[in-house]
Amino acid sequence: MTPITKQKKMEGMAGQVFRLGELVNYQTGAIVSREVISRKTGTVTVFAFDEGQQLSEHTAPFEAMVVGVDGDAEVFIGGEPNRIKSGDTIIMPANVPHALQAVGRFKMLLIMIKK
């Protein structure tokens, strides 16, 4: 499994305009993430996956929404593949196994809402 490189959290960004795709940079052979919002009730994180990088199958006790920002990937939910590209959105239901495989370089916004 490829470790995820976490970049500095976003602080003091409220009320400012920014581009999601510019918050994280691609890194050869790696996955890079940056939390935009982190609260007890959920998180908003931007990810950059180098080509072929993946998140192995896992479950979460809460719903999560993926928004494609750049490139494309396969998102597997309950074993079923779903192609997602820039501008596409998919919701992963709570307690259902899911995984992600970057087809090429891929950036996404992940929104997790805790119950």
N, C-alpha and C positions, 0 to 999 in steps of 0.2 A: 504494500500500500504506500502510495506517495504521501509524504507529509504535506500539510497545508501551511504555507508561509503566511503568517498573520501580519499585516501592516498596521501601523499606528491607527488607533480608533479616531473617528471623526469627532472633533470637539469644536464647539462654537460655530457650527455650520447653520444653525437655525436662522431662517430669514435670508439666507444667501442662495443664489442660483449656482448650480454646478451640474456637470455632465457625468452621469453614472459611469460611462465607459472610461472616463479619465481618472477615476478614483483608484483603479488598480491597473498594474502593467503586467503584460505577459512575461513569464519567466520560463526559460527552456527547461522542459522536463518536470514542471512543477505546477502546483495549484496555489494561487495567491488569493487571500481574502482580506477584506477590510470591513469592520462593523461600522455602519452608519448610525444606527440607533440600537441601544441595548438597554432593555428594561426587564423587570420581573415578568411582565406580561407578554414579552416577545422580543424578537430581534429583526433587524433589517441589515443584510450583509451583501456586499458586492464581491463576486468571485471572478477570477480569470484562470481558465484552464488551458494549459498548453495542449496541442494536438495529442490525442490518445490518452490523456489523463482521465481518471475516473474516480467517482465516489462509489465504493462497494455497497452492495445491498444492505440496507438497514431499515429500522422502523423508528418512528417518533410518536410520542403520545399526544401530538397536536398536529393540526393542519399546517401545511407549508405551501407557499405559492412561489413558483419560479417564473421570472420574466426574462426572456432572452434579450440581451443588450447588443451582442456582437457575435457573429459566427453561428455555428449550429451544433447540436448535440442530440443524443438519444437519451430520453428519460424513460426509465422502466418503472411502471407502477403495477404491482401485483404480477410481475413477470411480463407484462404487455409493453412493447416498445412504442414510444411516441417521439416523433421528430419535432424538435423545437429550434427555432431560429430567431434572429433579431426581430423584436416586436411581438413575438408569440408569448403566450402565458399558459401555464398549466398549474392546477392545484393538486397537491398530493394529500390524500386523506389521512387522517390520524390512524395509526396502528396498522397501516398497510405497507408491506415491504416496498422499498423504492431504491433506485440506483441511477447513476448518471455516467454517460460515456461521451467525452468530447470527440466529435467527428473530425473537426479541424480545431483551430484555436477558438475558444468560446468564452464569452463573458455573460454573467447573469446576475440578476438581483434576486436574492432569496428572502422572503418575508415569512417569518414563523410567528404564529399567534398561539400563545399558550392558553390552556383552559383554566 
